[in-house]
Amino acid sequence: MESAYINSAWSLLVPVVAIGLAVITRQVLLSLGAGVIVGALLLTNFDPLAAVIHIAEAFKGVFWEDGVPNSWVFWQEGGPNTWNIYILLFLVVLGIITSFISLMGGSNAFAEWARQRVKTQQGSQLMTFCLGIFIFIDDYFNSLAVGNICRPITDRQQISRAKLAYMIDSTAAPVCVLTPISSWGAYIIALIGGLLVAHEVTGYTALSAFITIVPMNLYPLFALLMVLAVILLKLDIGPMRQHTENALNGQLFSTERGTPPGSIELQTDRQGKVIDLVLPVVVLIAATIYFMVSTGAEALAKDGKPFSILGAFELTDVAKSLVYGGLGGLAVSVVLSVFRSLSIGDYAKGLLNGLKAMLPAIYILVFAWMLTGIIGELETGKYLAGLVKDVLNLAYLPLILFIVSGIMAFATGTSWGTFGIMLPIAGDMAGATEISMMLPMFAAVLAGSVFGDHCSPISDTTILSSTGASCHHIDHVVTQLPYALVTAFVAAVGFLVLGFTDSTLMALMSSFIVFAIAVGIMKVISNKG
C-alpha cells in the first residue's frame, strides 16, 4: 500500500525528525530509530501493525534483497545484499586487525617512532592531511585506514578525536570526488557519459568532461584548503574549541557517552615493532587496490570489453575488494603475531575486542541504512529535486542546484543517491535551456552532494569517519558543521559567479577571495576565544 505522503513535503518529516533529534539529544541510535518509526508510519498510513512489519522488512532489506520466500530454503529467491554485508565484514576485519596490532605493541611502537620524527601538533595533522590525499581509491577505505594509522600519533600530540574525524572526513570524499581513478570517479564518469550521449554532446568524452569539471567542483576544492587553513592557522571555532581544550588536558573525546566506536583499548607489555603496524596496513592497501582492479577486469571481460584501468574502476566491486584486502591485512597481522608469542587467550581477546570495538559503528550503519531505504520509499529526494524545475533564470541554476543537492544529500544521507537523481535533472535542464551550462551544472550537483553528505548525521561516510577517528558520532557532526558551512558559503559565491560569467577562472578567484576573508574572520574568532 502506497502512502499518501510519498513525493510530498511530508516526506521531509522523516529526515527532520532523525536529524533534529540527533542534534538535540546527541543519541544517534535513538534518533535514527525515531526516524525509521516515523517513516514506517507515514508509509503505512499510520497503521501500527503494518508499520512494525514494514520496519522488519526494512531491517531484512539491509542484509537481503528482493525478499525472502516463505520457506526455509531462502536461497531459492532473492539474494544477499552483498554491498552492505561486505562493508560490515570489512569493519569487523579492520577491528580485529587493529586489535592484533595493539596487542602486539605495534601501535605504541609506531607512535613512538612518529614521536621522534613528528614532534609538533601541526606536524601530526599535516601527516594526516597528506595521508588522506594519498589514499584516494575509496572514501570508506580512506576514512578507516587513515584513522587507524594516524590516531596513535594524534593522540600522542593531544589532538582531539573530533579534529581527527574532521580532517579524515574532509580529505576522504573531497579527494575521491576529484579523482577519476577512484570508486567515486568511476561512478560519476559512468553517469556523465550516459547523459552526454543522451543529450548528443560530442565535444567531450566522459573522462574529459569529468576532468573539465574538477576546477568547477568548488566545495571539495575549498574543503581541502579549509583543512590546511585549520591546521596551519590553528582555527578552532565553535564546538571544536572545547574539544581542543579538553584534548590539551588529556581528554581526547567526550567521556560522558562512554568509549566511542572503533576504540581498541588493550594494554600490552610487549615490545612491538613499527612493522607490526606498517606491514598489515601496506598489504591491506595493496591487496584492496589489486582486487578493485581484478574485480573490475572480470566485469569488463564478462561484458566483452577490453581492459583499461578506468574501465576496471568503473565496474569494480568496491565492497568485496575491501573485504578481500582486509583479509590479506589480517593474514599478515596473524603471521606477525606468531613472532610476538601470543597465547590462545591473547588471540581470543584480540578477536573479541576487535569485534566489540566495531559493534557501535555497525549498529549505527544498520539503522542509517534502514532509514535511508525508508527515505527512498518516501521519495524525499524526488520531491526536493522537483523544486528545482520551477527555476527559470539560467544564471542562478548552478547556485540553486548546489543548494538543492546539498539539502537532498543532507536529508537522505547519501551523496551517490543524490548524484543519481540530480545529475540527470541538471542534464535535462541544461539541454532544455543552454547546453553549454551542462558541465557547470554537473559540478554544482557534485559539490552540493558532497557538502550535504558531509553535514548529515545519517550519512554512512560521516559515520565511518567518526569510527576511523574513534570519535563519538554526534561530536564529529557538530564540530565539523561550522567549517562545512563556511566552505559551502565560499562555494556558493563561486557558483553564483560561474552562472553569471560562465568563467571557471572568475568563479575560482571570487571563491578564493571570499575564502581568504572568511579564514581571516575565523582566525580573529579563534584568537579571541
Residue pairs with C-beta under 8 A, 6 or more apart in sequence:
1 44
1 45
1 50
3 42
3 43
3 44
3 45
3 378
4 45
5 11
5 13
5 42
5 43
5 378
6 43
6 377
6 378
6 379
7 378
7 379
7 382
7 383
7 386
8 383
9 383
10 42
11 42
11 375
11 378
11 379
11 380
11 383
12 380
12 383
12 384
12 411
13 38
13 42
14 35
14 38
14 39
14 42
14 371
14 374
14 375
14 378
14 380
15 35
15 375
15 380
15 410
15 411
15 412
15 413
15 458
16 411
17 31
17 34
17 35
17 38
18 31
18 32
18 34
18 35
18 371
18 457
18 458
19 31
19 410
19 411
19 456
19 457
19 458
20 31
21 27
21 30
21 31
21 34
21 35
22 28
22 31
22 32
22 457
22 458
22 474
22 477
23 457
23 474
23 477
23 478
25 31
26 257
26 472
26 474
26 475
27 474
28 364
28 367
28 457
28 473
28 474
29 363
29 364
29 367
31 457
32 364
32 367
32 368
32 370
32 371
32 458
33 367
35 371
35 374
35 458
36 55
36 58
36 367
36 370
36 371
36 374
37 51
37 55
39 371
39 374
39 375
39 377
39 378
40 51
40 52
40 54
40 55
40 58
40 374
41 47
41 48
41 51
42 378
43 51
43 54
43 374
43 377
43 378
44 50
44 51
44 54
54 374
55 370
58 370
58 373
58 374
59 366
59 370
60 68
61 81
61 370
61 373
62 81
62 84
62 366
62 369
62 370
62 373
63 80
63 81
63 84
63 85
64 74
64 78
64 79
64 80
64 81
65 78
65 79
65 80
65 81
66 77
66 78
66 79
67 77
67 78
68 74
68 77
68 78
69 76
69 77
69 78
82 319
82 320
83 319
84 319
84 365
84 369
85 319
86 319
86 320
86 322
86 323
87 140
87 319
87 322
87 365
87 460
88 362
88 365
88 366
89 323
89 326
90 140
90 144
90 319
90 322
90 323
90 326
91 144
91 358
91 361
91 362
91 365
91 467
92 354
92 355
92 358
92 362
93 323
93 326
93 327
93 329
93 330
94 144
94 148
94 326
94 358
95 262
95 264
95 353
95 354
95 355
95 356
95 357
95 358
96 330
96 350
96 351
96 354
96 355
97 280
97 284
97 326
97 329
97 330
97 333
97 354
98 107
98 148
98 262
98 264
98 354
98 357
99 264
99 266
99 349
99 350
99 351
99 353
99 354
99 357
100 280
100 330
100 333
100 334
100 337
100 350
100 354
101 107
101 272
101 276
101 277
101 280
101 333
102 108
102 264
102 266
102 268
103 266
103 268
103 270
103 337
103 342
103 346
103 349
103 350
104 268
104 270
104 272
104 276
104 333
104 336
104 337
104 340
104 342
105 268
105 270
105 271
105 272
105 273
105 276
105 340
106 272
106 273
106 274
106 275
106 276
106 277
106 336
107 152
107 264
107 272
107 277
108 152
108 268
108 272
109 271
109 272
109 273
109 274
109 276
109 277
110 152
110 153
110 274
110 276
110 277
110 278
111 152
111 153
111 155
111 156
113 274
114 124
114 127
114 152
114 153
114 156
115 153
115 156
118 124
118 127
118 153
118 157
120 157
121 157
121 158
121 159
122 231
122 232
122 234
123 157
124 150
124 153
124 154
124 156
124 157
124 159
125 154
125 159
125 163
125 167
125 231
126 231
127 150
127 153
128 146
128 150
128 153
128 154
128 164
128 167
128 168
128 171
129 167
129 171
129 227
129 228
129 231
131 146
131 149
131 150
132 142
132 146
132 167
132 168
132 170
132 171
132 172
132 175
133 171
133 175
133 224
135 141
135 142
135 145
135 146
135 285
136 142
136 175
136 176
136 179
136 181
136 182
137 176
137 181
137 182
137 183
137 288
137 289
137 292
138 176
138 182
138 183
138 184
138 288
138 292
138 318
138 322
139 172
139 173
139 176
139 183
139 184
139 461
139 464
140 318
140 322
140 460
140 461
140 464
141 285
141 288
141 322
141 325
142 168
142 171
142 172
142 175
142 176
143 168
143 169
143 172
143 461
143 464
143 465
143 467
143 468
144 464
144 467
144 468
145 281
145 284
145 285
145 468
146 168
146 171
146 172
146 468
147 164
147 165
147 168
147 262
147 465
147 467
147 468
147 469
147 470
148 262
148 281
148 468
149 277
149 281
150 164
150 168
151 161
151 164
151 468
151 469
151 470
154 163
154 164
155 252
158 247
158 248
158 250
158 252
159 247
159 252
160 240
160 243
160 244
160 246
160 247
160 252
160 253
161 243
161 247
161 252
161 253
161 260
161 469
161 470
161 471
161 472
161 475
162 239
162 240
162 243
162 253
162 469
162 471
162 475
162 476
162 479
163 230
163 240
163 243
163 244
163 247
163 479
164 469
164 471
165 465
165 466
165 468
165 469
165 471
165 475
165 476
165 479
165 480
166 227
166 230
166 240
166 476
166 479
166 480
166 483
167 227
167 230
167 231
168 465
168 468
168 469
169 454
169 461
169 462
169 465
169 476
169 480
170 223
170 224
170 226
170 227
170 454
170 480
170 483
170 484
171 224
171 227
172 461
172 465
173 184
173 220
173 415
173 450
173 453
173 454
173 461
174 219
174 220
174 221
174 223
174 224
174 450
175 182
175 220
175 224
176 182
176 183
176 184
176 185
177 184
177 185
177 188
177 217
177 220
177 415
177 446
177 450
178 185
178 214
178 217
178 220
178 221
179 185
180 186
180 189
180 207
180 210
180 211
180 310
181 309
181 310
181 313
182 313
183 292
183 313
183 316
183 318
184 416
185 210
185 313
186 310
186 313
186 314
186 315
186 316
187 314
187 416
187 419
188 210
188 419
188 423
188 446
189 206
189 207
189 210
189 310
189 314
190 206
190 314
191 419
191 420
191 423
191 424
192 206
192 209
192 210
192 213
192 423
192 442
193 205
193 206
193 209
195 423
195 424
195 427
195 438
195 442
196 204
196 206
196 209
198 427
199 427
199 430
199 431
199 435
199 438
201 435
201 438
204 212
204 439
207 310
209 439
209 442
212 439
213 439
213 442
213 443
213 446
215 221
215 504
215 508
216 439
216 440
216 443
216 444
216 498
216 504
216 507
217 443
217 446
217 447
218 443
218 447
218 490
218 491
218 494
218 495
218 507
218 508
218 511
219 402
219 447
219 448
219 450
219 451
219 487
219 488
219 491
220 446
220 447
220 450
222 487
222 490
222 491
222 511
222 515
223 450
223 454
223 484
223 487
225 515
226 483
226 486
226 487
226 515
226 519
229 235
229 519
229 522
230 236
230 483
233 519
233 522
233 523
233 526
234 526
235 483
235 519
235 522
235 523
235 526
236 244
236 526
236 529
237 482
237 483
237 522
237 525
237 526
237 529
238 478
238 479
238 481
238 482
239 475
239 478
239 479
239 482
240 479
240 482
240 483
241 526
241 529
243 254
243 475
243 479
246 252
246 254
253 260
253 470
253 471
253 472
253 475
254 260
254 472
254 475
257 472
259 265
260 360
260 466
260 470
260 471
260 472
260 473
260 475
261 357
261 358
261 359
261 360
261 361
261 364
261 466
261 467
261 470
261 473
262 357
262 358
262 361
262 466
262 467
262 468
262 469
262 470
263 357
263 470
264 353
264 354
264 357
265 353
266 349
266 350
266 353
270 340
272 340
275 336
276 333
276 336
276 340
279 332
279 336
280 329
280 330
280 332
280 333
280 336
281 329
283 328
283 329
283 331
283 332
284 325
284 326
284 328
284 329
285 325
286 325
286 328
287 324
287 325
287 327
287 328
287 329
288 321
288 322
288 324
288 325
288 326
289 325
290 325
291 320
291 321
291 324
291 325
292 312
292 313
292 316
292 317
292 318
292 321
293 309
293 312
293 313
293 316
294 312
295 315
295 316
295 317
295 320
295 321
296 311
296 312
296 313
296 314
296 315
296 316
296 317
297 307
297 312
299 312
299 315
299 316
299 317
300 306
300 307
300 308
300 311
300 312
300 315
301 307
303 315
305 311
337 346
337 347
337 350
342 350
358 467
361 463
361 464
361 466
361 467
364 463
364 473
365 460
365 463
365 464
368 413
368 458
368 459
368 460
368 463
369 460
371 413
371 458
372 412
372 413
372 414
372 417
372 458
375 381
375 411
375 412
375 413
376 412
376 417
380 408
380 411
380 412
381 408
381 411
381 412
381 417
381 418
381 421
382 421
384 404
384 407
384 408
384 411
385 404
385 408
385 421
385 422
385 425
387 404
388 400
388 401
388 404
388 422
388 425
388 429
389 425
389 429
391 397
391 400
394 433
394 434
394 437
394 499
395 499
395 500
396 496
396 499
397 429
397 433
397 437
397 441
397 444
397 499
398 437
398 440
398 441
398 443
398 444
398 495
398 496
398 498
398 499
399 444
399 492
399 495
399 496
399 499
401 422
401 426
401 441
401 444
401 445
401 448
402 444
402 445
402 447
402 448
402 451
402 491
402 492
402 495
403 448
403 492
404 422
404 448
405 418
405 422
405 444
405 445
405 446
405 447
405 448
405 449
405 451
405 452
406 448
406 449
406 451
406 452
406 455
406 488
407 452
408 418
408 421
408 422
408 448
408 449
408 452
409 415
409 417
409 418
409 448
409 449
409 450
409 451
409 452
409 453
409 456
409 459
410 452
410 453
410 455
410 456
411 452
411 456
412 418
412 456
412 458
413 453
413 456
413 458
413 459
413 460
414 453
414 459
414 460
415 449
415 450
415 452
415 453
415 459
415 461
416 449
418 445
418 448
418 449
418 452
418 453
419 445
419 446
419 449
422 445
422 448
422 449
423 442
423 445
426 438
426 441
426 442
426 444
426 445
427 438
427 441
427 442
429 441
430 436
430 437
430 438
430 441
431 438
436 502
437 499
437 502
440 495
440 498
440 499
440 502
440 504
443 498
444 495
444 498
447 491
447 495
451 484
451 487
451 488
451 491
453 459
453 461
453 462
454 462
454 480
454 484
455 477
455 480
455 481
455 484
455 485
456 462
456 477
457 473
457 474
457 477
462 473
462 476
462 477
463 473
465 476
466 472
466 473
466 475
466 476
469 476
486 518
486 522
489 514
489 518
490 511
490 514
490 515
490 518
491 511
493 510
493 511
493 514
494 507
494 508
494 510
494 511
494 514
495 507
497 503
497 506
497 507
497 510
497 511
498 504
498 506
498 507
501 507
